Every structure is written in C-alpha cells, then in structure tokens.
C-alpha cells in the first residue's frame, strides 16, 4: 500500500476593495491556479466589506470554484 502525504493548505487572502487593483488580482489568480495545478490545496480568506456585500455572493464562489480553491473562509467585518 502506498503512503500519501498531504501538504498543509496554503492560505491566501482575497480582499475585494482593500488590496487589489486589476493587475494584482490577475497575478493573484495566476498564482492560485499554479498552486492548485501542482497539487497544493489553497484556502482563501475573504475580508467582509461593504463593497463585497454589494456583489452577488455567487461571484466569489464561482471564482473560487473556477480556480480550484479547496476552502473559503469569511472574516474580519470591517468598518467600511
């Protein structure tokens, strides 16, 4: 029987209106796709802001599903 070792998941944050402009978000997505393609589970932490709540929640889930993200956590209710 072969033994499988699983790497711990890598956690990264996706902050819709805090740290991303279009170029940074594109680079972030490319990096996530690279990790997933290479067998590394990726957990995404999403900061909850007013602008995020104005999006359709399905947008976030669709993006994470498309990228192959393993887990999504929502955190940090902000003053924004």
C-alpha positions as CSV (number, residue, x, y, z in Angstrom):
1,X,0.0,0.0,0.0
2,X,1.4,3.4,-1.0
3,X,1.5,6.2,1.6
4,X,0.2,9.6,0.5
5,X,1.5,12.7,2.2
6,X,-0.7,15.8,2.1
7,X,0.8,19.2,2.3
8,X,-0.9,21.7,4.6
9,X,-3.1,24.1,2.7
10,X,-1.7,27.4,1.8
11,X,-3.9,30.3,2.9
12,X,-4.1,33.5,1.0
13,X,-6.5,36.4,1.3
14,X,-8.8,37.9,-1.3
15,X,-9.7,41.5,-0.4
16,X,-12.1,42.9,-3.0
17,X,-11.7,46.5,-2.3
18,X,-8.7,46.6,0.1
19,X,-5.6,45.4,-1.7
20,X,-6.4,44.6,-5.3
21,X,-6.3,46.5,-8.4
22,X,-6.9,44.7,-11.7
23,X,-3.2,43.7,-12.3
24,X,-2.7,42.5,-8.7
25,X,-5.9,40.4,-8.8
26,X,-4.8,38.8,-12.1
27,X,-1.4,37.9,-10.7
28,X,-3.1,36.5,-7.6
29,X,-5.4,34.3,-9.7
30,X,-2.4,33.1,-11.7
31,X,-0.5,32.2,-8.6
32,X,-3.5,30.3,-7.1
33,X,-4.0,28.4,-10.3
34,X,-0.3,27.4,-10.3
35,X,-0.5,26.1,-6.8
36,X,-3.7,24.1,-7.4
37,X,-2.3,22.6,-10.7
38,X,0.7,21.5,-8.7
39,X,-1.3,19.7,-6.0
40,X,-1.2,22.3,-3.3
41,X,-4.6,22.8,-1.5
42,X,-5.4,26.5,-1.3
43,X,-7.6,28.1,1.3
44,X,-8.9,31.6,0.6
45,X,-9.7,34.1,3.3
46,X,-12.2,36.8,2.3
47,X,-12.4,40.1,4.2
48,X,-16.0,41.1,4.5
49,X,-16.5,44.8,3.5
50,X,-19.5,46.8,2.3
51,X,-18.3,46.6,-1.3
52,X,-18.1,42.9,-1.0
53,X,-21.6,42.7,0.3
54,X,-22.8,44.7,-2.7
55,X,-21.5,42.0,-5.0
56,X,-23.6,38.9,-5.7
57,X,-22.2,36.3,-3.3
58,X,-22.2,33.8,-6.1
59,X,-19.4,35.8,-7.8
60,X,-17.0,34.8,-5.1
61,X,-18.0,31.2,-5.0
62,X,-17.8,30.9,-8.8
63,X,-14.4,32.4,-8.9
64,X,-13.1,30.1,-6.2
65,X,-14.6,27.0,-7.8
66,X,-13.1,28.0,-11.2
67,X,-9.7,28.4,-9.6
68,X,-9.9,25.0,-7.8
69,X,-9.8,26.5,-4.3
70,X,-10.1,24.0,-1.6
71,X,-11.8,26.1,1.1
72,X,-13.2,29.6,1.5
73,X,-13.4,31.5,4.9
74,X,-15.0,34.8,5.5
75,X,-13.6,37.0,8.2
76,X,-12.9,40.5,9.6
77,X,-16.0,42.6,9.4
78,X,-14.6,46.0,8.6
79,X,-15.7,49.5,9.3
80,X,-16.1,50.1,5.6
